[in-house]
Amino acid sequence: MYDIQVITPLGDTVTARYTIQPDTCPVCKRACEVKAIGPKAIYPQHGDQAKKKLQLVHRCPRQACGSLFVVEYSARYDSASKVYFDVSAVYPRTPAPAEIPEGVAEISPKFVEILNQSLAAESHNLDQIVGIGLRKALEFLIKDYCITKFAEKADDVRSQMLGACIKNFVADQNIQSCAKRAAWLGNDETHYSRAWTAHDITDLKVLIGLTQNWIANEVLTAKYLAEMPEKPPGRT
């Protein structure tokens, strides 16, 4: 437990007890020894003690980052019915960039951009729009992939619905199977009623991950087959 002097909305100074200091910067995602630098505030001034919140401003000590961030604590009661404050939120909520396998960003940079924006929405608890963003990211990934395979049919790829595009232009069965199911779940995120009630956005993210991984496997396989078409001279 830590004791700290904080300022109420009316300017009074009171002592608050809180449980833990953050040990990771939410901006750069690096572990570090973070300390509160102020200001320190508690609110609201009056009312139910259990609804009070404590806010402390921190700075990342790493020279490469140095970002300011706010840690919010919500009031709790201990076994002796004394109030203390426990971490409930950290701002800004900056999600780590999505892990993109080699080759995928080159095929569809827009996919990476939309995917990261969708994850940012998720980090801010905007759960009603995350799935819509993931569905859009999937469409950009698939259509950009198909255009790299069939450049002469780019206009057809762009104009077709996602499901038709997967069916007509994706030959690899692993990519096709995963992308098709991701599209099903993505469509559920945009419709009033869900068709796949036993699956949710977690499954959608997994299927998009599988889709991009299978695409990356195909790209890397083609790369090494092109670079190493035959055995070295003198080898059998």
C-alpha positions as CSV (number, residue, x, y, z in Angstrom):
1,M,0.0,0.0,0.0
2,Y,1.1,3.6,-0.7
3,D,-0.1,6.8,1.0
4,I,-0.3,10.0,-1.1
5,Q,-1.5,13.5,-0.6
6,V,-4.1,14.5,-3.2
7,I,-6.2,17.5,-4.0
8,T,-10.1,17.3,-4.1
9,P,-12.2,19.3,-6.6
10,L,-12.7,22.0,-4.0
11,G,-8.9,22.3,-3.4
12,D,-8.8,20.4,-0.1
13,T,-5.8,18.2,0.6
14,V,-6.5,14.7,1.8
15,T,-4.6,11.4,2.2
16,A,-5.4,8.5,-0.1
17,R,-4.1,5.0,0.1
18,Y,-3.6,3.0,-3.2
19,T,-2.3,-0.4,-3.9
20,I,0.2,-0.5,-6.8
21,Q,2.4,1.5,-9.1
22,P,2.3,0.6,-12.8
23,D,5.4,-1.1,-14.0
24,T,4.8,-0.8,-17.8
25,C,4.4,2.3,-19.9
26,P,1.1,2.0,-21.8
27,V,2.5,4.0,-24.8
28,C,5.8,2.3,-25.5
29,K,4.8,-1.0,-23.8
30,R,8.2,-1.3,-22.1
31,A,8.7,-2.4,-18.5
32,C,10.1,0.5,-16.4
33,E,10.2,2.0,-12.9
34,V,7.3,4.4,-13.2
35,K,6.5,7.0,-10.6
36,A,3.7,9.5,-10.1
37,I,4.8,13.1,-10.9
38,G,1.5,14.9,-10.3
39,P,-1.0,16.4,-10.4
40,K,-2.8,14.1,-8.0
41,A,-6.6,14.4,-7.8
42,I,-9.5,12.6,-6.2
43,Y,-13.1,13.0,-7.2
44,P,-16.0,13.5,-6.7
45,Q,-15.8,15.7,-3.5
46,H,-18.8,14.3,-1.8
47,G,-21.1,11.3,-2.1
48,D,-20.6,7.5,-1.8
49,Q,-17.0,6.9,-0.8
50,A,-16.9,3.6,-2.9
51,K,-17.6,5.7,-6.1
52,K,-14.6,7.9,-5.6
53,K,-11.8,7.7,-8.1
54,L,-8.1,8.7,-7.8
55,Q,-6.1,9.9,-10.7
56,L,-2.3,10.1,-10.8
57,V,-0.2,11.5,-13.7
58,H,2.9,9.5,-14.5
59,R,5.8,9.8,-16.9
60,C,7.7,7.0,-18.6
61,P,11.4,7.3,-17.5
62,R,12.8,5.9,-20.8
63,Q,14.5,8.6,-22.9
64,A,13.2,7.0,-26.1
65,C,9.6,7.5,-24.9
66,G,9.1,10.0,-22.0
67,S,5.3,9.9,-22.5
68,L,2.9,11.2,-19.9
69,F,0.0,9.0,-18.9
70,V,-2.8,8.9,-16.3
71,V,-3.5,5.9,-14.0
72,E,-7.0,5.9,-12.6
73,Y,-7.8,4.1,-9.4
74,S,-11.3,3.1,-8.1
75,A,-12.2,3.0,-4.5
76,R,-12.4,-0.4,-2.7
77,Y,-13.0,-1.6,0.8
78,D,-10.5,-3.9,2.6
79,S,-11.4,-6.5,5.3
80,A,-11.5,-3.7,8.0
81,S,-14.0,-1.7,5.8
82,K,-11.3,1.0,5.2
83,V,-11.2,2.6,1.8
84,Y,-8.2,2.2,-0.5
85,F,-7.8,2.7,-4.3
86,D,-7.0,0.0,-6.8
87,V,-6.0,0.4,-10.5
88,S,-9.0,0.4,-12.8
89,A,-7.8,2.1,-16.0
90,V,-4.8,3.6,-17.7
91,Y,-4.9,6.4,-20.3
92,P,-4.0,6.8,-23.1
93,R,-5.0,3.2,-24.1
94,T,-2.5,2.6,-26.8
95,P,-2.6,-1.0,-28.2
96,A,0.5,-2.7,-29.4
97,P,0.6,-2.8,-33.2
98,A,-0.7,-6.0,-34.7
99,E,1.8,-8.7,-35.5
100,I,1.9,-8.9,-39.3
101,P,3.9,-11.7,-40.9
102,E,6.5,-11.0,-43.5
103,G,5.1,-10.2,-46.9
104,V,1.6,-9.3,-45.9
105,A,2.2,-5.6,-45.3
106,E,3.7,-5.4,-48.8
107,I,0.6,-7.0,-50.3
108,S,-1.9,-4.9,-48.4
109,P,-0.7,-1.9,-46.4
110,K,-4.3,-0.7,-46.1
111,F,-5.1,-4.0,-44.3
112,V,-2.5,-3.3,-41.7
113,E,-3.8,0.3,-41.2
114,I,-7.4,-0.8,-40.8
115,L,-6.5,-3.7,-38.5
116,N,-4.5,-1.5,-36.2
117,Q,-7.3,1.1,-36.1
118,S,-9.8,-1.7,-35.2
119,L,-7.6,-2.9,-32.4
120,A,-7.3,0.7,-31.1
121,A,-11.1,0.9,-31.0
122,E,-11.1,-2.4,-29.0
123,S,-8.7,-0.9,-26.5
124,H,-11.1,1.9,-25.9
125,N,-14.0,-0.5,-25.4
126,L,-15.8,0.5,-28.6
127,D,-17.0,-3.0,-29.0
128,Q,-19.8,-2.2,-31.3
129,I,-17.5,-1.0,-34.1
130,V,-14.5,-3.3,-33.7
131,G,-16.0,-6.2,-35.7
132,I,-17.0,-3.8,-38.5
133,G,-13.4,-2.6,-38.8
134,L,-12.1,-6.2,-38.8
135,R,-14.5,-7.1,-41.6
136,K,-13.2,-4.1,-43.6
137,A,-9.6,-5.1,-42.9
138,L,-10.3,-8.6,-44.2
139,E,-11.8,-7.4,-47.4
140,F,-8.8,-5.2,-48.1
141,L,-6.4,-8.1,-47.4
142,I,-8.2,-10.6,-49.6
143,K,-8.8,-8.2,-52.5
144,D,-5.3,-6.8,-52.5
145,Y,-4.0,-10.4,-52.4
146,C,-6.2,-11.4,-55.3
147,I,-5.0,-8.4,-57.3
148,T,-1.4,-9.5,-56.9
149,K,-2.4,-12.9,-58.3
150,F,-4.6,-11.6,-61.1
151,A,-3.5,-8.1,-62.0
152,E,-5.3,-8.3,-65.3
153,K,-8.6,-8.8,-63.5
154,A,-8.2,-6.1,-60.9
155,D,-11.4,-4.4,-61.8
156,D,-13.4,-7.6,-61.4
157,V,-11.8,-8.3,-58.0
158,R,-12.6,-4.8,-56.8
159,S,-16.3,-5.0,-58.0
160,Q,-17.2,-8.4,-56.6
161,M,-18.6,-9.0,-53.1
162,L,-16.1,-10.4,-50.7
163,G,-17.6,-13.9,-50.6
164,A,-17.6,-14.1,-54.4
165,C,-14.1,-12.8,-54.6
166,I,-12.9,-15.5,-52.2
167,K,-14.7,-18.2,-54.2
168,N,-13.6,-17.0,-57.6
169,F,-10.0,-15.8,-57.1
170,V,-8.5,-17.6,-54.1
171,A,-7.2,-20.9,-55.2
172,D,-5.2,-22.0,-52.0
173,Q,-7.6,-24.1,-50.0
174,N,-6.2,-23.0,-46.6
175,I,-6.5,-19.3,-47.4
176,Q,-10.0,-19.8,-49.0
177,S,-11.3,-21.9,-46.1
178,C,-10.1,-19.4,-43.4
179,A,-11.1,-16.3,-45.3
180,K,-14.6,-17.6,-46.0
181,R,-15.3,-18.3,-42.4
182,A,-13.8,-15.0,-41.3
183,A,-16.1,-13.3,-43.8
184,W,-19.1,-15.1,-42.3
185,L,-18.3,-13.8,-38.8
186,G,-17.4,-10.4,-40.2
187,N,-20.8,-10.2,-41.8
188,D,-22.4,-11.0,-38.5
189,E,-20.7,-7.9,-37.0
190,T,-22.4,-5.7,-39.6
191,H,-26.0,-7.2,-39.4
192,Y,-28.8,-6.8,-37.0
193,S,-29.1,-10.6,-36.3
194,R,-26.2,-13.0,-35.9
195,A,-26.1,-16.3,-37.9
196,W,-23.1,-17.7,-35.9
197,T,-24.2,-17.3,-32.3
198,A,-21.6,-19.7,-30.9
199,H,-18.7,-17.6,-32.4
200,D,-17.7,-14.1,-31.7
201,I,-15.1,-11.4,-32.4
202,T,-12.4,-13.5,-30.8
203,D,-13.0,-16.2,-33.4
204,L,-13.0,-13.5,-36.1
205,K,-9.6,-12.3,-35.0
206,V,-8.2,-15.8,-35.0
207,L,-9.5,-16.5,-38.5
208,I,-8.1,-13.2,-39.9
209,G,-4.8,-14.2,-38.2
210,L,-4.9,-17.6,-39.9
211,T,-5.7,-16.1,-43.2
212,Q,-2.8,-13.7,-43.2
213,N,-0.5,-16.4,-42.0
214,W,-1.5,-18.7,-44.9
215,I,-0.9,-15.8,-47.3
216,A,2.5,-15.2,-45.8
217,N,3.4,-18.9,-46.1
218,E,2.5,-18.8,-49.8
219,V,4.5,-15.6,-50.4
220,L,7.6,-16.9,-48.6
221,T,7.4,-20.3,-50.3
222,A,7.3,-18.6,-53.7
223,K,10.2,-16.4,-52.7
224,Y,12.5,-19.3,-51.8
225,L,11.5,-21.4,-54.7
226,A,12.3,-18.5,-57.0
227,E,15.6,-17.9,-55.3
228,M,16.7,-21.5,-55.2
229,P,15.2,-23.2,-58.3
230,E,17.8,-25.9,-58.5
231,K,20.5,-27.6,-56.4
232,P,23.9,-26.0,-56.2
233,P,26.3,-27.2,-58.9
234,G,28.1,-30.4,-58.0
235,R,25.5,-31.5,-55.5
236,T,23.3,-34.5,-56.0
